[in-house]
Every structure is written in structure tokens, then in C-alpha cells.
Amino acid sequence: MLHPRHCNHVRNLLDRLKKRWNISVYRYANVGNHLHLLIRAKSRSDWQGFIREFSGGIAMIVTGAKKGYGLPRSKAQDTPESAKRGFWDGLVFTRIVAWQRDFKNVATYVLKNLWEAAGIPVRDILDRGYRILEISEDGAVFVT
């Protein structure tokens, strides 16, 4: 999903669907083989519609499939197991985040994943004794 052909399309899909399903996106990180989203949905049905359409849209973007014309699944012996399944290996992992401290911790986690996907050795920096004081809304980092 980080390939230059796909990353902008995935982000545009997110921007389009958040308006349609009344979703607030606080943090977004595309780390290649998975996404991190910190969002707020107004209702359960909005969340379900958003995640259904978003995950299906990503699969169509990455595979090049068109609506009504899915990709054929290979049954050949030499085909890897992953090619015999659908696009997604598992279900969406979700959890409800409390406001304040829990929200801030999850927001920091999402940004750390984004930096690691960009090649910034966040874990090495933290292992050297530095600690992150604060992360602003635009992703700026304040370290001691």
C-alpha cells in the first residue's frame, strides 16, 4: 500500500469516505502492509459502513480489480497459499480508546509506526535514553 501507484489513492479513498460516513480521523499511518487509524465514528452503523467500504476499496486499488469482476483465485499446486486466499489475511483489529491519556498514547503509537515505516529508527533513539515529551498535531516531536 506504500507503493507510489497506491499510496495517494488509499489516502484519497480515506478522505472521501470519512465525509460520506461522518468519521473523524485523528491519526493515519500507512506502513505498507497494514494501516493504523485513530478515528471517531458517530455511530456503530457509520463505523461498519466505513470499514466495509474502506477495506474493499483498498483491495480494489492494490489488486486492480473492478467492481463485479473479482480476481480469479489460483488452484495450482505451485501457487503460494497467500495467493489462494482473498486480499486480506484477517479481520480488522479494533479497540475502543478512552479520552485523554489513552488517546494520547495511541496517537503517539500511530506516529511512531509512521516514522518507522519512513525509515526513522525510533526504537534505537528511545533505547539510547531519549524520551518523547510531546507530539504536536502536525507530527512535530519534542524530545529530551
C-alpha positions as CSV (number, residue, x, y, z in Angstrom):
1,M,0.0,0.0,0.0
2,L,3.0,2.3,0.2
3,H,3.9,1.8,-3.5
4,P,3.8,5.2,-5.3
5,R,0.9,3.8,-7.5
6,H,-1.3,3.1,-4.5
7,C,-0.5,5.4,-1.5
8,N,-2.2,8.5,-2.8
9,H,-5.2,6.6,-4.0
10,V,-5.6,5.0,-0.5
11,R,-5.3,8.4,1.2
12,N,-7.9,9.9,-1.3
13,L,-10.2,7.0,-0.6
14,L,-9.9,7.7,3.2
15,D,-10.6,11.4,2.7
16,R,-13.7,10.6,0.5
17,L,-15.1,8.0,2.8
18,K,-14.6,9.9,6.1
19,K,-17.0,12.6,4.7
20,R,-19.5,10.1,3.5
21,W,-19.7,8.1,6.8
22,N,-19.2,11.0,9.2
23,I,-15.9,9.8,10.6
24,S,-13.3,12.0,12.3
25,V,-9.7,10.9,11.5
26,Y,-7.2,11.9,14.2
27,R,-4.2,9.9,13.0
28,Y,-3.5,7.9,9.9
29,A,-0.4,5.8,9.2
30,N,0.2,3.8,6.0
31,V,3.1,1.4,6.9
32,G,3.0,-0.7,3.8
33,N,1.4,-4.0,4.8
34,H,-1.2,-2.5,7.2
35,L,-2.8,0.8,8.2
36,H,-3.2,2.5,11.6
37,L,-6.2,4.7,12.0
38,L,-7.2,6.6,15.1
39,I,-10.8,7.6,14.3
40,R,-14.1,8.6,15.9
41,A,-17.4,7.3,14.5
42,K,-20.7,8.9,15.4
43,S,-22.5,5.5,15.4
44,R,-21.8,1.8,15.1
45,S,-23.5,1.7,11.7
46,D,-21.3,4.6,10.4
47,W,-18.2,2.6,11.6
48,Q,-19.4,-0.6,9.9
49,G,-20.2,1.1,6.6
50,F,-16.9,3.0,6.6
51,I,-14.7,0.0,7.4
52,R,-16.5,-2.2,4.9
53,E,-16.2,0.3,2.1
54,F,-12.6,1.3,3.0
55,S,-11.2,-2.2,3.2
56,G,-13.0,-3.2,-0.1
57,G,-11.7,0.0,-1.8
58,I,-8.1,-0.7,-0.7
59,A,-8.3,-4.3,-2.1
60,M,-9.6,-2.9,-5.4
61,I,-6.9,-0.2,-5.6
62,V,-4.0,-2.6,-4.8
63,T,-5.1,-5.6,-6.9
64,G,-6.6,-3.6,-9.8
65,A,-9.9,-5.5,-9.5
66,K,-13.0,-3.8,-10.8
67,K,-16.5,-3.9,-9.3
68,G,-18.2,-7.1,-10.4
69,Y,-15.0,-8.6,-11.8
70,G,-13.0,-10.1,-9.0
71,L,-9.6,-11.6,-9.4
72,P,-9.6,-15.3,-10.1
73,R,-8.2,-17.4,-7.3
74,S,-5.5,-19.9,-8.4
75,K,-5.8,-23.6,-7.5
76,A,-2.4,-24.6,-9.0
77,Q,-0.1,-26.7,-6.8
78,D,2.8,-24.3,-7.1
79,T,0.8,-21.3,-6.1
80,P,1.6,-19.9,-2.7
81,E,-1.1,-20.2,0.0
82,S,-1.5,-16.5,0.2
83,A,-2.5,-16.3,-3.5
84,K,-5.3,-18.8,-2.9
85,R,-7.0,-16.7,-0.3
86,G,-8.6,-13.3,-0.7
87,F,-6.7,-10.0,-0.4
88,W,-7.0,-9.6,3.4
89,D,-5.5,-12.3,5.7
90,G,-7.6,-11.5,8.8
91,L,-10.2,-9.3,10.3
92,V,-9.8,-5.7,11.2
93,F,-8.3,-5.2,14.7
94,T,-10.1,-2.5,16.6
95,R,-10.3,-1.3,20.2
96,I,-12.1,1.5,21.9
97,V,-9.8,4.2,23.2
98,A,-10.6,6.3,26.2
99,W,-10.1,10.0,26.0
100,Q,-7.1,11.9,27.5
101,R,-4.1,9.6,28.4
102,D,-5.1,6.5,26.5
103,F,-5.9,8.6,23.4
104,K,-2.6,10.4,23.6
105,N,-0.7,7.1,23.9
106,V,-2.4,5.6,20.9
107,A,-1.8,8.8,18.9
108,T,1.9,8.5,19.8
109,Y,2.0,4.8,18.8
110,V,0.5,5.6,15.4
111,L,3.1,8.3,14.7
112,K,5.9,6.0,15.8
113,N,4.8,3.4,13.3
114,L,4.6,6.0,10.6
115,W,8.2,7.1,11.4
116,E,9.4,3.5,11.4
117,A,7.8,3.0,8.0
118,A,9.7,6.0,6.7
119,G,13.0,4.5,8.0
120,I,13.5,6.6,11.1
121,P,14.9,4.2,13.8
122,V,12.5,5.3,16.6
123,R,13.3,2.3,18.8
124,D,17.1,3.0,18.6
125,I,16.5,6.6,19.6
126,L,14.4,5.6,22.6
127,D,16.9,2.8,23.5
128,R,19.7,5.5,23.8
129,G,17.9,7.1,26.7
130,Y,15.9,9.8,24.9
131,R,12.2,10.1,25.6
132,I,9.4,11.8,23.7
133,L,8.0,14.6,25.7
134,E,5.2,15.6,23.3
135,I,4.0,15.2,19.8
136,S,2.0,18.1,18.3
137,E,-1.0,17.7,16.0
138,D,1.2,18.2,12.9
139,G,3.6,15.5,13.9
140,A,6.4,17.6,15.4
141,V,8.4,15.8,18.1
142,F,9.7,17.3,21.3
143,V,12.5,15.1,22.7
144,T,14.7,15.2,25.8
